[in-house]
Amino acid sequence: MEAQNKREFKSYLFIGLILIGWGEILAISHWQPLARWAYQFFWYGYILFLDAAIYYRKGRSLMINRRAEFAAVLPISAGLWLLFEWYNLYLENWHYVNLPSQYWVSVTGSLVAFATVVPGVFFTSELLEDVLRLDRLKVKPRTFSRNALAASVVFGALCVTVPLFFPSGYSSYLFGFVWLGFFFLFDPINYWLKGDSLLGDLARGEISRALALLIGGSVCGFLWEFWNYWGYTKWVYDVPIMNHIKLFEMPVLGFLGFPPFALELFAMYASLKLLHSFLKGTKARGYRKKMEFFP
């Protein structure tokens, strides 16, 4: 089994680099019809590369050792991002150009692309936590009162609901609330129910996972925007604040949203894991029982 895993590690690394390189060629050349799918080439190649790198450093990885769980992550990722697409119907912060004309092709391609969001952020964060040895960093353990947890939940609930009640045009200014709100809403609930949470990490004096997610979110944000900039099928921003000062297609201030976005992805994913454990009637397991980011 170990020899087979090593062969898979090498193949994932090789295939991942080929897909990334092919995506670069398509993005620069705009060669049709494959240029529409450059994003998918980039991100599935990147995920394969990351999984191989994680296996190289740790001797285990999600795709090599736990394929069924990786397969489950993909539709979860697509579903979580669809939630943000739904918010964008109100916020009108971005729109897509050069999508396939056939509706079913466009929808299928979008879902395949959205499925890379969670594994991309989590794999990046997991690798960075190990490479940067963030687990060495500790803080004084903290305690959180019921009132503080309740206040966080109320604040998070307001963040994710208030933008929906503003008229079109005004709601566009409230995008920051959505990129913060789900973390403040779900992480305290996960902590309260003894599920996996970053507040739980902090209560034990651990900050490595939070730091890894913040850095990983920033790295993924840069790669999203870098690869999107050269793409044929791409998203374009309509953010009303400092829209003229950009890095790639993204207004510079928008890059501040990627680190908290990684935190809230984690909190939302942990909530789904906790819900799954309740439905199965089993006790929730912390991520650290097996891997740093996945259950």
Long-range contacts (C-beta under 8 A, 24 or more apart in sequence): 5-55, 5-64, 5-65, 8-64, 9-52, 9-55, 9-56, 9-61, 9-64, 10-52, 12-48, 12-49, 12-51, 12-52, 12-55, 12-63, 12-64, 13-48, 13-49, 13-52, 13-53, 13-56, 15-45, 15-48, 16-44, 16-45, 16-46, 16-47, 16-48, 16-49, 16-50, 16-51, 16-52, 17-45, 17-49, 18-45, 19-44, 19-45, 19-48, 20-45, 20-46, 20-49, 21-45, 23-227, 24-230, 26-232, 27-227, 27-230, 27-231, 27-232, 28-230, 30-232, 32-232, 35-231, 35-232, 35-233, 36-98, 36-99, 36-100, 36-109, 36-232, 36-233, 37-109, 37-233, 38-227, 38-230, 38-231, 38-232, 38-233, 39-113, 39-227, 39-228, 39-231, 39-233, 39-234, 40-109, 40-112, 40-113, 40-116, 42-223, 42-227, 43-113, 43-116, 43-120, 43-227, 44-116, 46-116, 46-120, 46-223, 47-116, 47-119, 47-120, 47-123, 50-120, 50-123, 50-124, 50-127, 51-123, 53-127, 54-123, 54-126, 54-127, 54-130, 57-127, 57-130, 57-131, 58-130, 60-291, 62-119, 62-123, 62-291, 62-294, 66-290, 66-294, 69-294, 69-295, 70-119, 73-118, 73-119, 73-294, 74-115, 74-119, 75-115, 76-118, 76-269, 76-272, 77-114, 77-115, 77-116, 77-117, 77-118, 77-119, 78-111, 78-114, 78-115, 78-117, 80-117, 80-118, 80-265, 80-268, 80-269, 81-114, 81-117, 82-114, 84-178, 85-114, 87-163, 87-164, 87-178, 90-163, 90-164, 90-166, 90-168, 90-171, 91-163, 91-171, 91-172, 91-174, 91-175, 91-178, 92-168, 92-171, 92-172, 92-238, 93-172, 93-175, 93-237, 93-238, 93-239, 94-235, 94-236, 94-237, 94-238, 94-239, 95-235, 95-236, 95-238, 96-233, 96-234, 96-235, 96-236, 97-233, 97-234, 97-235, 97-236, 98-232, 98-233, 98-234, 99-233, 100-233, 117-265, 118-265, 118-269, 120-220, 121-213, 121-216, 121-217, 121-220, 121-261, 121-262, 121-265, 122-216, 122-265, 122-266, 122-269, 122-293, 122-294, 123-293, 124-216, 124-219, 124-220, 125-209, 125-212, 125-213, 125-215, 125-216, 125-217, 125-262, 125-292, 125-293, 126-212, 126-216, 126-291, 126-292, 126-293, 128-212, 128-215, 128-216, 128-219, 129-208, 129-209, 129-211, 129-212, 129-292, 132-212, 132-215, 134-207, 134-208, 134-211, 134-212, 135-206, 135-208, 136-208, 137-207, 137-208, 137-211, 138-205, 138-206, 138-207, 139-202, 139-205, 139-206, 139-207, 140-205, 141-202, 141-203, 141-204, 141-205, 142-202, 142-203, 142-205, 143-203, 144-188, 144-191, 144-199, 144-203, 149-188, 149-191, 149-192, 149-199, 150-188, 152-184, 152-185, 152-187, 152-188, 153-184, 153-185, 153-188, 153-189, 155-181, 155-184, 156-180, 156-181, 156-182, 156-183, 156-184, 156-185, 156-186, 156-188, 157-181, 157-185, 159-184, 159-185, 160-185, 172-238, 172-239, 172-240, 173-240, 173-241, 175-239, 175-257, 176-257, 179-257, 179-260, 179-261, 179-264, 180-260, 180-264, 181-264, 182-264, 182-267, 182-268, 183-260, 183-263, 183-264, 183-266, 183-267, 185-267, 186-264, 186-267, 186-268, 186-270, 186-271, 187-263, 187-267, 187-270, 189-271, 190-267, 190-270, 190-271, 190-274, 193-274, 193-284, 194-284, 195-270, 195-271, 195-273, 195-274, 195-277, 195-284, 196-270, 196-273, 196-274, 196-284, 196-285, 196-286, 196-287, 196-295, 197-267, 197-270, 198-263, 198-266, 198-267, 200-286, 209-266, 209-287, 209-292, 209-293, 210-263, 212-292, 213-259, 213-262, 213-263, 213-265, 213-266, 214-259, 214-262, 214-263, 215-259, 216-262, 217-258, 217-259, 217-260, 217-261, 217-262, 217-263, 217-265, 218-255, 218-258, 218-259, 220-258, 220-262, 221-250, 221-255, 221-257, 221-258, 221-259, 221-261, 222-255, 222-258, 224-258, 225-249, 225-250, 225-255, 266-293
